[in-house]
Amino acid sequence: MTVTNDADSALNQQALKYHSEPRPGKISVELTKPTETQEDLALAYTPGVAEPVRQIHQDPQAAYDYTSKGNLVGVITDGSAVLGLGNVGALAGKPVMEGKGVLFKKFADIDVFDIEVNAEHPQEFIETVMRIAPTFGGINLEDIAAPHCFEIEAALIDQLDIPVFHDDQHGTAIIIAAGLLNALELANKQLEDAKVVVLGAGAAGIAAVRLLMAMGAHRNNIYVLDRKGVIHIGRKDLNPYKFGVAADTDKRTLEDAMDGADVFIGVSGPDLVSPEMLASMAPNPVVFALSNPVPEIRPEVAHRVRDDLIMATGRSDYPNQANNVLGFPFIFRGALDVHASRINEEMQIATVKALQALTHEPAPQSVLDAYGLDSLAFGKDYIIPKPLDPRLKVAISEAVARAAVESGVARAPYPSHYPEI
């Protein structure tokens, strides 16, 4: 039986009212050209529309000049892993996809069509997305369960010529990496030497490990755990994605892995880390307990156990919120602005470094006002920028665009309104 308190009930009712009034849903389509006269309509549709059709037929890249393609992202799901609610189905996932559209528009002025696909098998989903892909300048895959999410994203990246980005994988991994590099700096430790425990071997956990290894973490210093314990090379039940993060180790349990660890990254479930496990970690431990709304270990518990702790959560009511909105709107903004054919590893690492660097700069007054703070400076309670920081759009978008140009996946020049390369 599910028990809800009065506060939960009130929030649920408020959320339903928000989504239904005065007009159902959270996003709509708006016109960008005048439609007041007969001449306007003749240009918007027939006969005027014929000339852009001819131009695009001759040169598909002209679609970026004459249609909304270059500022349009498809947010697409099969509804198999929606929030913490699980496989609720494509239609039930629509409020989340619309919400993603709100964030794209609010933070990066990117338009979104949300697409909910009924597909029981990965190949069905892949074929559907491939057929509708010409509509978009980029595709954000959302709330697709592992391991199918890996197969789906890899196939679409390989077969399409626009950016395909599964935010639950790479968006989360990027924010984790940026915050972790800053936390390790404060702890006077190096990524390549750090012993890292990752609890959760789904989309976010495996993507985080892959990105950290690309940035210098040592594979045999990383212990990834699923429901059966440590993922090690001796296990016979591993799919290819889990085998790719398997360690050569005799550690088997979370208690084993946590003993002497420098870093804990939780992308799993509530209250899975005990005070005793935290106490067994190395000096100046870094703990990213990202299960939401209840972390793997609650900050008030963790800080009672360790006064040398650096901690992040997925919640906005504690310091150091690891929030994907710090990344994905601006990653797509930079990719779209140079007509990138993909979001590659170079662009992801550029985002990590931009986030890492921004945290070292003084926070603007608007951020202090938004969060009711008198000051905010790089330190244990500020290892990652705040989501409402207005500097994110320029800092990340230009870093992504530059990386796209330099890595050869851009089909348009570096924008003149960006800072010089």
Kinemage of the C-alpha trace (Angstrom):
@kinemage 1
@onewidth
@group {chain A} dominant
@subgroup {mainchain}
@vectorlist {calphas} color= white
{ca met a 1} P 0.000 0.000 0.000
{ca thr a 2} L 1.323 3.441 -0.891
{ca val a 3} L 1.122 5.984 1.914
{ca thr a 4} L 1.066 9.676 1.092
{ca asn a 5} L 1.227 12.483 3.626
{ca asp a 6} L -0.741 15.717 3.447
{ca ala a 7} L 2.177 17.602 1.872
{ca asp a 8} L 2.530 14.995 -0.888
{ca ser a 9} L -1.209 15.051 -1.534
{ca ala a 10} L -1.274 18.840 -1.762
{ca leu a 11} L 1.691 18.841 -4.172
{ca asn a 12} L 0.058 16.185 -6.331
{ca gln a 13} L -3.120 18.232 -6.623
{ca gln a 14} L -1.135 21.368 -7.370
{ca ala a 15} L 0.792 19.503 -10.099
{ca leu a 16} L -2.412 18.230 -11.713
{ca lys a 17} L -3.880 21.735 -11.718
{ca tyr a 18} L -0.662 23.158 -13.185
{ca his a 19} L -0.730 20.640 -16.027
{ca ser a 20} L -4.444 21.008 -16.819
{ca glu a 21} L -5.281 24.709 -16.406
{ca pro a 22} L -5.958 26.998 -18.163
{ca arg a 23} L -4.956 24.806 -21.133
{ca pro a 24} L -3.821 21.170 -20.923
{ca gly a 25} L -0.099 20.535 -21.367
{ca lys a 26} L 3.008 22.684 -21.081
{ca ile a 27} L 4.140 23.440 -24.651
{ca ser a 28} L 2.590 24.732 -27.882
{ca val a 29} L 3.533 25.761 -31.425
{ca glu a 30} L 3.869 29.441 -32.269
{ca leu a 31} L 4.139 31.220 -35.613
{ca thr a 32} L 7.405 32.933 -36.511
{ca lys a 33} L 6.309 34.737 -39.679
{ca pro a 34} L 3.529 37.278 -40.345
{ca thr a 35} L 0.191 35.886 -41.542
{ca glu a 36} L -1.940 39.025 -41.682
{ca thr a 37} L -2.390 39.497 -45.425
{ca gln a 38} L -3.086 37.501 -48.541
{ca glu a 39} L 0.523 38.063 -49.573
{ca asp a 40} L 1.722 36.647 -46.241
{ca leu a 41} L -0.329 33.497 -46.750
{ca ala a 42} L 0.854 33.158 -50.341
{ca leu a 43} L 4.460 33.190 -49.063
{ca ala a 44} L 3.768 30.898 -46.105
{ca tyr a 45} L 2.065 28.254 -48.212
{ca thr a 46} L 1.257 27.942 -51.897
{ca pro a 47} L 2.641 29.238 -54.202
{ca gly a 48} L 5.557 30.794 -52.295
{ca val a 49} L 6.520 27.645 -50.411
{ca ala a 50} L 7.489 25.914 -53.658
{ca glu a 51} L 10.805 27.715 -54.030
{ca pro a 52} L 12.243 26.599 -50.654
{ca val a 53} L 11.135 23.062 -51.590
{ca arg a 54} L 13.174 23.271 -54.801
{ca gln a 55} L 16.209 24.594 -52.964
{ca ile a 56} L 16.103 21.820 -50.347
{ca his a 57} L 15.568 19.193 -53.036
{ca gln a 58} L 18.777 20.367 -54.721
{ca asp a 59} L 20.709 20.735 -51.465
{ca pro a 60} L 19.380 19.066 -48.278
{ca gln a 61} L 21.554 21.360 -46.165
{ca ala a 62} L 19.360 24.251 -47.314
{ca ala a 63} L 16.727 22.946 -44.890
{ca tyr a 64} L 18.707 24.736 -42.202
{ca asp a 65} L 18.194 28.021 -44.085
{ca tyr a 66} L 14.506 27.751 -44.966
{ca thr a 67} L 12.869 25.625 -42.233
{ca ser a 68} L 12.869 25.296 -38.452
{ca lys a 69} L 15.040 22.156 -38.625
{ca gly a 70} L 18.131 23.905 -37.274
{ca asn a 71} L 16.426 24.906 -34.034
{ca leu a 72} L 14.180 21.885 -33.565
{ca val a 73} L 14.909 18.898 -31.308
{ca gly a 74} L 12.848 15.750 -31.024
{ca val a 75} L 12.473 14.559 -27.447
{ca ile a 76} L 11.627 10.902 -27.945
{ca thr a 77} L 10.805 8.060 -25.552
{ca asp a 78} L 9.317 4.584 -25.397
{ca gly a 79} L 8.232 5.170 -21.793
{ca ser a 80} L 10.221 2.214 -20.480
{ca ala a 81} L 12.086 4.039 -17.678
{ca val a 82} L 10.183 7.198 -16.772
{ca leu a 83} L 11.626 9.010 -13.744
{ca gly a 84} L 11.512 6.551 -10.847
{ca leu a 85} L 8.166 5.193 -12.008
{ca gly a 86} L 9.539 2.521 -14.314
{ca asn a 87} L 7.922 1.170 -17.460
{ca val a 88} L 4.741 3.254 -17.504
{ca gly a 89} L 4.438 3.254 -21.282
{ca ala a 90} L 4.919 5.868 -23.962
{ca leu a 91} L 1.741 7.899 -23.418
{ca ala a 92} L 2.207 8.176 -19.645
{ca gly a 93} L 5.697 9.523 -20.317
{ca lys a 94} L 4.347 12.466 -22.320
{ca pro a 95} L 4.212 14.937 -19.371
{ca val a 96} L 7.925 14.328 -18.811
{ca met a 97} L 8.741 14.811 -22.494
{ca glu a 98} L 6.748 18.053 -22.523
{ca gly a 99} L 8.655 19.085 -19.416
{ca lys a 100} L 11.913 18.465 -21.224
{ca gly a 101} L 10.605 20.726 -23.972
{ca val a 102} L 9.974 23.449 -21.403
{ca leu a 103} L 13.588 23.255 -20.257
{ca phe a 104} L 14.980 23.324 -23.799
{ca lys a 105} L 12.947 26.431 -24.608
{ca lys a 106} L 13.465 28.228 -21.292
{ca phe a 107} L 17.201 27.762 -21.029
{ca ala a 108} L 18.418 27.584 -24.642
{ca asp a 109} L 15.521 28.872 -26.809
{ca ile a 110} L 15.335 25.533 -28.616
{ca asp a 111} L 11.992 24.342 -29.978
{ca val a 112} L 10.832 20.792 -29.267
{ca phe a 113} L 8.405 18.266 -30.635
{ca asp a 114} L 7.886 15.525 -28.068
{ca ile a 115} L 7.381 12.094 -29.636
{ca glu a 116} L 6.078 9.103 -27.674
{ca val a 117} L 6.668 5.800 -29.474
{ca asn a 118} L 4.867 2.527 -28.777
{ca ala a 119} L 7.671 0.050 -29.425
{ca glu a 120} L 8.210 -3.241 -27.627
{ca his a 121} L 11.560 -3.991 -29.253
{ca pro a 122} L 14.603 -1.752 -29.811
{ca gln a 123} L 14.576 -2.272 -33.574
{ca glu a 124} L 11.000 -1.008 -33.823
{ca phe a 125} L 11.978 2.134 -31.956
{ca ile a 126} L 15.126 2.619 -34.037
{ca glu a 127} L 13.215 2.303 -37.308
{ca thr a 128} L 10.557 4.764 -36.164
{ca val a 129} L 13.087 7.398 -35.166
{ca met a 130} L 15.081 6.946 -38.364
{ca arg a 131} L 11.977 7.566 -40.470
{ca ile a 132} L 11.057 10.817 -38.711
{ca ala a 133} L 14.621 12.096 -38.199
{ca pro a 134} L 14.668 14.454 -41.239
{ca thr a 135} L 12.294 16.721 -39.307
{ca phe a 136} L 14.870 17.552 -36.668
{ca gly a 137} L 18.238 19.188 -36.155
{ca gly a 138} L 18.864 16.881 -33.201
{ca ile a 139} L 17.277 14.078 -31.194
{ca asn a 140} L 17.200 13.817 -27.393
{ca leu a 141} L 16.411 10.265 -26.330
{ca glu a 142} L 14.718 10.162 -22.960
{ca asp a 143} L 13.616 7.657 -20.325
{ca ile a 144} L 14.579 4.487 -22.190
{ca ala a 145} L 15.554 1.537 -20.020
{ca ala a 146} L 18.986 -0.090 -20.025
{ca pro a 147} L 20.357 -2.083 -21.726
{ca his a 148} L 18.160 -1.242 -24.741
{ca cys a 149} L 19.088 2.443 -24.460
{ca phe a 150} L 22.696 1.653 -25.376
{ca glu a 151} L 21.732 -0.342 -28.461
{ca ile a 152} L 19.207 2.273 -29.583
{ca glu a 153} L 21.521 5.238 -29.212
{ca ala a 154} L 24.472 3.521 -30.889
{ca ala a 155} L 22.365 2.488 -33.883
{ca leu a 156} L 20.874 5.947 -34.347
{ca ile a 157} L 24.226 7.714 -34.016
{ca asp a 158} L 25.660 5.363 -36.624
{ca gln a 159} L 22.810 5.771 -39.108
{ca leu a 160} L 21.746 9.409 -38.762
{ca asp a 161} L 23.551 12.629 -39.674
{ca ile a 162} L 22.215 14.742 -36.797
{ca pro a 163} L 23.119 14.722 -33.081
{ca val a 164} L 21.527 11.890 -31.096
{ca phe a 165} L 21.963 12.223 -27.341
{ca his a 166} L 20.527 10.051 -24.578
{ca asp a 167} L 20.471 12.552 -21.735
{ca asp a 168} L 19.924 9.931 -19.039
{ca gln a 169} L 23.304 8.534 -20.066
{ca his a 170} L 25.555 11.349 -21.131
{ca gly a 171} L 23.865 14.337 -19.529
{ca thr a 172} L 24.107 12.734 -16.109
{ca ala a 173} L 27.655 11.537 -16.763
{ca ile a 174} L 28.796 15.028 -17.776
{ca ile a 175} L 27.418 16.687 -14.648
{ca ile a 176} L 28.920 13.971 -12.447
{ca ala a 177} L 32.332 14.335 -14.106
{ca ala a 178} L 32.408 18.127 -13.773
{ca gly a 179} L 31.445 18.077 -10.121
{ca leu a 180} L 33.790 15.204 -9.372
{ca leu a 181} L 36.829 16.922 -10.878
{ca asn a 182} L 36.183 19.971 -8.706
{ca ala a 183} L 35.570 17.843 -5.610
{ca leu a 184} L 38.782 15.902 -6.161
{ca glu a 185} L 40.660 19.189 -6.527
{ca leu a 186} L 39.357 20.268 -3.118
{ca ala a 187} L 40.263 16.872 -1.683
{ca asn a 188} L 43.780 17.188 -3.160
{ca lys a 189} L 43.327 13.989 -5.185
{ca gln a 190} L 43.736 13.063 -8.861
{ca leu a 191} L 41.134 11.304 -10.993
{ca glu a 192} L 43.659 8.803 -12.339
{ca asp a 193} L 44.517 7.695 -8.784
{ca ala a 194} L 41.055 7.809 -7.197
{ca lys a 195} L 39.254 4.627 -6.175
{ca val a 196} L 35.663 5.061 -7.331
{ca val a 197} L 32.535 3.119 -6.379
{ca val a 198} L 29.513 3.417 -8.688
{ca leu a 199} L 26.278 1.975 -7.307
{ca gly a 200} L 23.882 1.428 -10.187
{ca ala a 201} L 24.703 -0.126 -13.556
{ca gly a 202} L 21.944 1.387 -15.651
{ca ala a 203} L 22.206 4.105 -18.276
{ca ala a 204} L 23.659 6.801 -16.006
{ca gly a 205} L 26.078 4.580 -14.106
{ca ile a 206} L 27.668 2.948 -17.128
{ca ala a 207} L 27.854 6.230 -19.058
{ca ala a 208} L 29.510 7.933 -16.095
{ca val a 209} L 32.151 5.210 -15.896
{ca arg a 210} L 32.833 5.413 -19.627
{ca leu a 211} L 33.264 9.194 -19.494
{ca leu a 212} L 35.461 9.106 -16.398
{ca met a 213} L 37.707 6.508 -18.030
{ca ala a 214} L 37.902 8.678 -21.167
{ca met a 215} L 39.082 11.506 -18.916
{ca gly a 216} L 41.774 9.472 -17.187
{ca ala a 217} L 40.213 7.288 -14.491
{ca his a 218} L 41.775 3.830 -14.283
{ca arg a 219} L 39.426 0.951 -15.058
{ca asn a 220} L 40.653 -1.245 -12.214
{ca asn a 221} L 40.154 1.596 -9.736
{ca ile a 222} L 36.425 1.678 -10.518
{ca tyr a 223} L 34.001 -0.748 -8.902
{ca val a 224} L 30.516 -0.774 -10.411
{ca leu a 225} L 27.713 -2.573 -8.596
{ca asp a 226} L 24.327 -3.839 -9.711
{ca arg a 227} L 21.726 -5.764 -7.711
{ca lys a 228} L 24.025 -8.803 -7.598
{ca gly a 229} L 27.031 -6.927 -6.225
{ca val a 230} L 30.336 -5.898 -7.734
{ca ile a 231} L 30.569 -6.287 -11.509
{ca his a 232} L 33.801 -8.252 -11.937
{ca ile a 233} L 35.339 -10.098 -14.863
{ca gly a 234} L 34.588 -13.495 -13.320
{ca arg a 235} L 30.817 -13.049 -13.526
{ca lys a 236} L 29.024 -15.091 -16.189
{ca asp a 237} L 25.780 -13.064 -16.242
{ca leu a 238} L 27.096 -9.831 -17.771
{ca asn a 239} L 25.749 -8.228 -20.924
{ca pro a 240} L 28.349 -6.476 -23.143
{ca tyr a 241} L 27.695 -3.100 -21.518
{ca lys a 242} L 28.290 -4.355 -17.990
{ca phe a 243} L 31.293 -6.399 -19.079
{ca gly a 244} L 32.788 -3.170 -20.429
{ca val a 245} L 32.915 -1.779 -16.872
{ca ala a 246} L 33.861 -5.002 -15.093
{ca ala a 247} L 36.859 -4.861 -12.772
{ca asp a 248} L 39.532 -7.488 -12.105
{ca thr a 249} L 38.946 -7.640 -8.353
{ca asp a 250} L 38.057 -9.939 -5.490
{ca lys a 251} L 35.627 -7.371 -4.040
{ca arg a 252} L 32.072 -8.670 -4.101
{ca thr a 253} L 29.804 -6.500 -1.950
{ca leu a 254} L 29.127 -2.803 -1.507
{ca glu a 255} L 30.818 -3.007 1.891
{ca asp a 256} L 33.931 -4.445 0.233
{ca ala a 257} L 33.989 -1.760 -2.447
{ca met a 258} L 33.438 1.162 -0.075
{ca asp a 259} L 36.350 0.206 2.180
{ca gly a 260} L 39.121 2.699 1.376
{ca ala a 261} L 37.269 4.251 -1.570
{ca asp a 262} L 37.866 7.897 -2.443
{ca val a 263} L 34.615 8.425 -4.330
{ca phe a 264} L 31.077 7.084 -4.148
{ca ile a 265} L 28.631 7.752 -6.990
{ca gly a 266} L 25.096 6.555 -6.400
{ca val a 267} L 22.585 6.317 -9.249
{ca ser a 268} L 20.496 3.599 -7.690
{ca gly a 269} L 17.995 3.887 -4.845
{ca pro a 270} L 17.263 5.287 -1.390
{ca asp a 271} L 19.199 4.589 1.807
{ca leu a 272} L 21.490 1.900 0.380
{ca val a 273} L 24.688 3.260 1.968
{ca ser a 274} L 25.051 2.779 5.712
{ca pro a 275} L 26.945 5.077 8.076
{ca glu a 276} L 29.447 2.270 8.587
{ca met a 277} L 30.169 2.094 4.862
{ca leu a 278} L 30.751 5.840 4.723
{ca ala a 279} L 33.018 5.662 7.776
{ca ser a 280} L 35.187 3.066 5.984
{ca met a 281} L 36.003 5.376 3.061
{ca ala a 282} L 39.365 7.096 2.621
{ca pro a 283} L 40.089 10.541 4.088
{ca asn a 284} L 38.281 13.461 2.412
{ca pro a 285} L 35.724 11.234 0.674
{ca val a 286} L 33.574 12.468 -2.194
{ca val a 287} L 29.982 11.238 -2.109
{ca phe a 288} L 27.533 11.823 -4.959
{ca ala a 289} L 24.265 10.320 -3.638
{ca leu a 290} L 22.048 11.079 -6.616
{ca ser a 291} L 18.987 8.902 -6.030
{ca asn a 292} L 15.995 11.246 -6.037
{ca pro a 293} L 14.042 12.162 -3.999
{ca val a 294} L 15.732 10.025 -1.332
{ca pro a 295} L 19.528 9.751 -1.689
{ca glu a 296} L 21.573 6.608 -1.115
{ca ile a 297} L 22.637 8.246 2.144
{ca arg a 298} L 21.019 11.404 3.427
{ca pro a 299} L 23.285 14.456 3.802
{ca glu a 300} L 22.345 15.024 7.439
{ca val a 301} L 23.375 11.440 8.203
{ca ala a 302} L 26.540 11.616 6.113
{ca his a 303} L 27.786 14.819 7.694
{ca arg a 304} L 27.318 13.383 11.181
{ca val a 305} L 29.590 10.495 10.209
{ca arg a 306} L 32.286 12.442 8.325
{ca asp a 307} L 33.302 16.074 8.799
{ca asp a 308} L 35.804 15.781 5.925
{ca leu a 309} L 33.070 14.961 3.408
{ca ile a 310} L 32.358 16.600 0.043
{ca met a 311} L 28.819 15.720 -0.994
{ca ala a 312} L 26.379 16.210 -3.870
{ca thr a 313} L 22.807 15.027 -4.343
{ca gly a 314} L 20.120 15.215 -6.985
{ca arg a 315} L 17.970 17.473 -4.828
{ca ser a 316} L 17.625 21.233 -5.056
{ca asp a 317} L 17.296 21.714 -1.287
{ca tyr a 318} L 20.896 20.684 -0.569
{ca pro a 319} L 24.170 22.192 -1.838
{ca asn a 320} L 25.739 20.774 -5.011
{ca gln a 321} L 22.688 19.609 -6.933
{ca ala a 322} L 23.689 17.430 -9.887
{ca asn a 323} L 21.041 18.593 -12.329
{ca asn a 324} L 21.038 17.658 -16.023
{ca val a 325} L 19.620 21.047 -16.952
{ca leu a 326} L 23.162 22.340 -16.422
{ca gly a 327} L 24.111 20.538 -19.621
{ca phe a 328} L 21.684 19.281 -22.226
{ca pro a 329} L 20.005 22.551 -23.352
{ca phe a 330} L 23.342 24.230 -23.979
{ca ile a 331} L 24.998 21.137 -25.473
{ca phe a 332} L 22.266 21.036 -28.093
{ca arg a 333} L 22.460 24.822 -28.532
{ca gly a 334} L 26.140 24.594 -29.447
{ca ala a 335} L 25.631 21.520 -31.630
{ca leu a 336} L 22.722 23.067 -33.539
{ca asp a 337} L 24.519 26.352 -34.075
{ca val a 338} L 27.248 24.623 -36.112
{ca his a 339} L 24.912 22.039 -37.723
{ca ala a 340} L 26.843 19.239 -36.032
{ca ser a 341} L 26.359 15.717 -37.336
{ca arg a 342} L 26.773 14.239 -33.840
{ca ile a 343} L 27.617 14.992 -30.221
{ca asn a 344} L 30.934 13.240 -29.821
{ca glu a 345} L 33.207 12.565 -26.877
{ca glu a 346} L 35.208 15.730 -27.532
{ca met a 347} L 32.040 17.817 -27.182
{ca gln a 348} L 31.080 16.027 -23.972
{ca ile a 349} L 34.500 16.583 -22.419
{ca ala a 350} L 34.391 20.239 -23.508
{ca thr a 351} L 31.139 20.557 -21.554
{ca val a 352} L 32.718 18.983 -18.475
{ca lys a 353} L 35.620 21.422 -18.590
{ca ala a 354} L 33.346 24.422 -19.143
{ca leu a 355} L 31.226 23.500 -16.119
{ca gln a 356} L 34.315 22.837 -14.051
{ca ala a 357} L 35.845 26.200 -14.940
{ca leu a 358} L 32.652 28.207 -14.434
{ca thr a 359} L 32.442 27.095 -10.811
{ca his a 360} L 35.788 28.755 -10.127
{ca glu a 361} L 34.522 32.164 -11.265
{ca pro a 362} L 32.601 34.529 -8.947
{ca ala a 363} L 28.870 33.860 -9.088
{ca pro a 364} L 26.869 36.782 -10.497
{ca gln a 365} L 24.447 38.707 -8.300
{ca ser a 366} L 21.461 37.263 -10.161
{ca val a 367} L 22.430 33.786 -8.958
{ca leu a 368} L 22.776 34.958 -5.368
{ca asp a 369} L 19.372 36.620 -5.576
{ca ala a 370} L 17.729 33.566 -7.156
{ca tyr a 371} L 18.931 31.284 -4.364
{ca gly a 372} L 18.713 33.763 -1.469
{ca leu a 373} L 22.460 33.721 -0.832
{ca asp a 374} L 24.849 36.417 0.354
{ca ser a 375} L 27.875 34.814 -1.279
{ca leu a 376} L 28.851 31.794 -3.310
{ca ala a 377} L 32.422 30.713 -3.938
{ca phe a 378} L 34.185 27.564 -5.059
{ca gly a 379} L 34.407 25.180 -2.116
{ca lys a 380} L 32.827 22.116 -0.529
{ca asp a 381} L 29.306 23.523 -0.894
{ca tyr a 382} L 29.843 24.824 -4.430
{ca ile a 383} L 31.487 22.330 -6.786
{ca ile a 384} L 29.020 22.672 -9.662
{ca pro a 385} L 27.214 25.741 -11.075
{ca lys a 386} L 23.650 26.529 -10.099
{ca pro a 387} L 20.970 25.707 -12.712
{ca leu a 388} L 19.783 29.336 -12.878
{ca asp a 389} L 23.256 30.697 -13.672
{ca pro a 390} L 22.844 32.836 -16.826
{ca arg a 391} L 26.476 32.244 -17.827
{ca leu a 392} L 25.819 28.582 -18.647
{ca lys a 393} L 24.329 29.247 -22.074
{ca val a 394} L 27.347 31.069 -23.456
{ca ala a 395} L 30.022 29.082 -21.621
{ca ile a 396} L 28.788 25.631 -22.614
{ca ser a 397} L 27.336 26.401 -26.026
{ca glu a 398} L 30.530 28.004 -27.282
{ca ala a 399} L 32.675 25.214 -25.805
{ca val a 400} L 30.535 22.589 -27.554
{ca ala a 401} L 30.492 24.491 -30.852
{ca arg a 402} L 34.270 24.934 -30.733
{ca ala a 403} L 34.809 21.237 -30.004
{ca ala a 404} L 32.482 20.305 -32.869
{ca val a 405} L 34.434 22.481 -35.293
{ca glu a 406} L 37.821 21.274 -34.087
{ca ser a 407} L 36.796 17.591 -34.141
{ca gly a 408} L 35.386 17.832 -37.654
{ca val a 409} L 31.685 17.140 -37.052
{ca ala a 410} L 30.461 20.701 -37.711
{ca arg a 411} L 28.923 21.528 -41.095
{ca ala a 412} L 28.604 25.249 -40.474
{ca pro a 413} L 31.302 27.669 -39.330
{ca tyr a 414} L 31.857 28.670 -35.742
{ca pro a 415} L 29.220 31.364 -35.095
{ca ser a 416} L 30.369 34.962 -35.210
{ca his a 417} L 28.317 35.849 -32.114
{ca tyr a 418} L 30.332 33.384 -29.997
{ca pro a 419} L 33.634 34.317 -28.323
{ca glu a 420} L 36.578 33.946 -30.669
{ca ile a 421} L 38.315 30.579 -30.859
